[in-house]
Amino acid sequence: MKVVVDSNIIFSALLRSPNRYCDAIFLSGDEFYTPKFMFVELFKYRTRIVEQSRLSEEEVLEMLYRLILNVHFFNESLISTRNFLQAFQLVKETDRKDLVFVALTIEIQAKLWTSDQVLKNGLIEKGFNEFYGP
């Protein structure tokens, strides 16, 4: 199964190890995707991730490397305008920052993995129910 992983899942996988997020990504056999801008997010919050984790900086970097090997980083420019517009209609009243994750989910016909309950509730209200839960 194809699964789009949002920022909060990736960050959670890095903050605690081992955990259910890592187990799902490393052991489930599913295909995981995230937008390429996730690299920017990881760089932006790198200090905070290390500070909040129960791991050394070296361990966080090792976990990040393992995640990079197991998650496909998708070029956002390959997402069609139609799918971006459809995703915008779904997220415009909840959280527009999640637009690219929802658009990618639609583009590759995947399930969305998020722990953002506000986003989930907003999407469900709009008829979107393609969620992943390990």
C-alpha positions as CSV (number, residue, x, y, z in Angstrom):
1,M,0.0,0.0,0.0
2,K,1.2,3.6,-0.7
3,V,1.2,5.9,2.3
4,V,1.9,9.6,2.4
5,V,3.7,10.5,5.7
6,D,3.2,14.0,7.1
7,S,5.7,16.0,9.1
8,N,4.4,15.1,12.5
9,I,4.9,11.4,11.8
10,I,8.4,11.9,10.6
11,F,9.3,14.1,13.6
12,S,7.7,11.5,16.0
13,A,9.8,8.7,14.4
14,L,12.9,10.8,15.1
15,L,12.0,11.9,18.6
16,R,11.7,8.4,20.1
17,S,13.2,5.1,19.1
18,P,12.1,2.5,18.8
19,N,8.5,3.4,18.4
20,R,5.4,2.4,16.4
21,Y,6.2,5.0,13.7
22,C,9.6,3.5,13.0
23,D,8.3,0.0,13.2
24,A,5.6,0.8,10.6
25,I,8.1,2.5,8.3
26,F,10.8,-0.1,8.6
27,L,8.8,-3.3,9.0
28,S,5.3,-3.0,7.4
29,G,6.2,-3.6,3.8
30,D,4.1,-0.5,2.8
31,E,5.6,2.2,0.5
32,F,6.0,5.5,2.2
33,Y,6.1,8.9,0.5
34,T,6.6,12.5,1.6
35,P,7.1,15.8,-0.3
36,K,10.7,16.8,-0.9
37,F,10.1,20.0,1.2
38,M,10.3,17.6,4.2
39,F,14.1,18.0,3.9
40,V,13.7,21.7,4.6
41,E,11.4,21.0,7.5
42,L,13.9,18.5,9.0
43,F,16.7,21.0,8.6
44,K,14.7,23.8,10.0
45,Y,13.8,21.9,13.2
46,R,17.0,19.8,13.5
47,T,18.1,21.4,16.8
48,R,14.7,21.0,18.3
49,I,14.4,17.4,17.2
50,V,17.7,16.5,18.9
51,E,16.8,18.4,22.0
52,Q,13.5,16.7,22.4
53,S,14.5,13.3,21.5
54,R,15.8,10.7,23.9
55,L,18.7,10.1,21.5
56,S,22.1,11.6,20.9
57,E,22.6,13.8,17.8
58,E,24.5,10.9,16.2
59,E,21.6,8.5,16.9
60,V,19.1,11.0,15.5
61,L,21.2,11.3,12.3
62,E,21.4,7.6,12.1
63,M,17.6,7.3,12.4
64,L,17.2,10.0,9.8
65,Y,19.4,8.2,7.4
66,R,17.3,5.0,7.9
67,L,14.1,7.0,7.3
68,I,15.5,8.5,4.2
69,L,16.3,5.0,2.9
70,N,12.7,3.9,3.6
71,V,10.7,7.0,2.5
72,H,10.3,8.1,-1.1
73,F,10.8,11.9,-1.4
74,F,8.3,13.1,-4.1
75,N,8.9,16.2,-6.2
76,E,5.9,18.5,-5.5
77,S,6.1,20.0,-9.0
78,L,4.9,16.7,-10.4
79,I,1.6,17.0,-8.6
80,S,-1.1,18.0,-11.1
81,T,-2.9,21.3,-10.7
82,R,-6.2,19.5,-10.6
83,N,-5.0,17.5,-7.5
84,F,-3.7,20.6,-5.8
85,L,-7.0,22.3,-6.4
86,Q,-8.9,19.3,-5.0
87,A,-6.6,19.2,-2.0
88,F,-7.1,22.9,-1.4
89,Q,-10.8,22.5,-1.3
90,L,-10.3,19.8,1.4
91,V,-7.9,21.7,3.6
92,K,-8.8,25.4,3.1
93,E,-10.9,25.6,6.3
94,T,-8.6,23.5,8.5
95,D,-4.9,23.8,7.8
96,R,-3.5,25.0,4.5
97,K,0.0,24.0,5.6
98,D,-1.1,20.4,5.0
99,L,-2.1,21.1,1.4
100,V,0.9,19.4,-0.2
101,F,0.4,16.2,1.8
102,V,-3.2,15.9,0.8
103,A,-2.4,16.7,-2.8
104,L,0.3,14.1,-2.9
105,T,-2.1,11.5,-1.3
106,I,-4.6,12.2,-4.1
107,E,-1.9,12.3,-6.8
108,I,-0.4,8.9,-6.0
109,Q,-3.7,7.3,-4.8
110,A,-2.4,6.7,-1.4
111,K,-3.5,6.7,2.3
112,L,-2.5,9.7,4.4
113,W,-0.7,9.1,7.7
114,T,-1.1,11.9,10.1
115,S,-1.6,12.3,13.9
116,D,-3.2,15.8,13.3
117,Q,-6.7,15.2,14.6
118,V,-7.9,18.6,13.5
119,L,-6.8,17.9,9.9
120,K,-8.4,14.4,10.0
121,N,-11.7,15.7,11.3
122,G,-11.7,18.5,8.7
123,L,-11.0,16.0,5.9
124,I,-13.6,13.6,7.1
125,E,-16.2,16.4,7.1
126,K,-15.4,17.0,3.5
127,G,-15.7,13.3,2.6
128,F,-12.0,12.3,2.6
129,N,-11.4,9.1,4.4
130,E,-8.1,7.8,3.0
131,F,-6.1,7.4,6.2
132,Y,-3.4,5.0,7.3
133,G,-3.0,3.7,10.8
134,P,-0.5,1.0,11.6
